[in-house]
Amino acid sequence: MDGLTGLNYSSVIAVIELYSKKRDRLTLLHEIAEVERGFLRAISEQKTK
């Protein structure tokens, strides 16, 4: 495999559980996934230039 593969969501969930309120966890997870998608898309676009 070549390049970035994204976040390790087991670790992400563990950190979210440690540092966030229970009612905010799902929203936070969705926001992190959205940021990750944008980052990976931007990196992919840079590679094609």
Backbone as CSV, one residue per row, in Angstrom:
resi,resn,N_x,N_y,N_z,CA_x,CA_y,CA_z,C_x,C_y,C_z
1,MET,0.841,-1.179,0.000,0.000,0.000,0.000,0.884,1.239,0.000
2,ASP,0.395,2.265,-0.657,1.158,3.493,-0.775,0.319,4.668,-0.284
3,GLY,0.883,5.485,0.563,0.210,6.704,0.977,-0.543,6.579,2.283
4,LEU,-1.313,7.611,2.549,-2.076,7.689,3.784,-3.296,6.776,3.741
5,THR,-3.662,6.253,4.892,-4.831,5.381,4.957,-5.932,5.922,5.846
6,GLY,-5.680,6.954,6.614,-6.699,7.526,7.478,-6.449,7.213,8.945
7,LEU,-7.409,7.598,9.745,-7.290,7.468,11.196,-7.557,6.049,11.677
8,ASN,-7.005,5.740,12.834,-7.307,4.501,13.529,-8.501,4.799,14.430
9,TYR,-9.689,4.386,14.006,-10.910,4.775,14.714,-11.058,4.117,16.077
10,SER,-10.395,3.025,16.344,-10.403,2.463,17.692,-9.765,3.444,18.662
11,SER,-8.670,4.041,18.242,-7.993,5.033,19.073,-8.806,6.316,19.186
12,VAL,-9.385,6.744,18.095,-10.204,7.957,18.103,-11.359,7.804,19.095
13,ILE,-12.046,6.686,19.043,-13.177,6.446,19.932,-12.728,6.406,21.385
14,ALA,-11.586,5.795,21.664,-11.070,5.740,23.032,-10.805,7.141,23.574
15,VAL,-10.214,7.999,22.765,-9.930,9.371,23.201,-11.222,10.151,23.385
16,ILE,-12.165,9.990,22.469,-13.459,10.665,22.607,-14.138,10.257,23.906
17,GLU,-14.099,8.979,24.226,-14.728,8.501,25.457,-14.059,9.089,26.697
18,LEU,-12.754,9.305,26.638,-12.035,9.875,27.774,-12.328,11.351,27.997
19,TYR,-12.469,12.102,26.916,-12.467,13.554,27.031,-13.769,14.262,26.677
20,SER,-14.829,13.558,26.344,-16.050,14.257,25.960,-17.248,13.763,26.755
21,LYS,-18.278,14.585,26.760,-19.529,14.207,27.408,-20.227,13.168,26.561
22,LYS,-20.926,12.272,27.196,-21.545,11.156,26.482,-22.484,11.641,25.370
23,ARG,-23.250,12.677,25.614,-24.224,13.131,24.618,-23.566,13.749,23.383
24,ASP,-22.289,14.149,23.496,-21.591,14.802,22.387,-20.735,13.845,21.560
25,ARG,-20.605,12.609,21.972,-19.639,11.689,21.355,-19.930,11.393,19.892
26,LEU,-21.166,11.096,19.546,-21.495,10.757,18.161,-21.278,11.951,17.239
27,THR,-21.691,13.129,17.695,-21.480,14.340,16.901,-19.993,14.572,16.672
28,LEU,-19.216,14.439,17.717,-17.772,14.630,17.605,-17.140,13.621,16.655
29,LEU,-17.569,12.381,16.724,-17.043,11.353,15.823,-17.356,11.688,14.366
30,HIS,-18.565,12.156,14.102,-18.937,12.550,12.736,-18.097,13.737,12.256
31,GLU,-17.852,14.689,13.141,-17.054,15.850,12.759,-15.608,15.459,12.462
32,ILE,-15.063,14.561,13.261,-13.694,14.091,13.018,-13.609,13.368,11.676
33,ALA,-14.602,12.543,11.373,-14.622,11.823,10.098,-14.709,12.795,8.920
34,GLU,-15.471,13.863,9.083,-15.597,14.863,8.022,-14.267,15.585,7.784
35,VAL,-13.582,15.945,8.860,-12.272,16.584,8.731,-11.286,15.629,8.064
36,GLU,-11.324,14.369,8.463,-10.434,13.368,7.871,-10.676,13.234,6.364
37,ARG,-11.941,13.152,5.958,-12.254,13.051,4.526,-11.716,14.243,3.752
38,GLY,-11.893,15.448,4.313,-11.388,16.650,3.653,-9.875,16.637,3.536
39,PHE,-9.195,16.218,4.587,-7.740,16.144,4.572,-7.253,15.149,3.525
40,LEU,-7.831,13.944,3.538,-7.399,12.923,2.581,-7.696,13.348,1.144
41,ARG,-8.818,14.028,0.939,-9.158,14.530,-0.400,-8.124,15.574,-0.846
42,ALA,-7.748,16.490,0.044,-6.777,17.522,-0.295,-5.416,16.917,-0.622
43,ILE,-4.991,15.948,0.156,-3.701,15.279,-0.102,-3.750,14.568,-1.456
44,SER,-4.859,13.914,-1.739,-5.012,13.208,-3.015,-4.948,14.173,-4.185
45,GLU,-5.579,15.328,-4.046,-5.565,16.336,-5.116,-4.167,16.887,-5.339
46,GLN,-3.418,17.061,-4.249,-2.036,17.558,-4.384,-1.151,16.562,-5.121
47,LYS,-1.382,15.272,-4.882,-0.578,14.250,-5.544,-0.831,14.189,-7.042
48,THR,-2.047,14.555,-7.471,-2.371,14.473,-8.893,-1.868,15.683,-9.670
49,LYS,-1.398,16.703,-8.975,-0.883,17.899,-9.664,0.528,17.728,-10.138
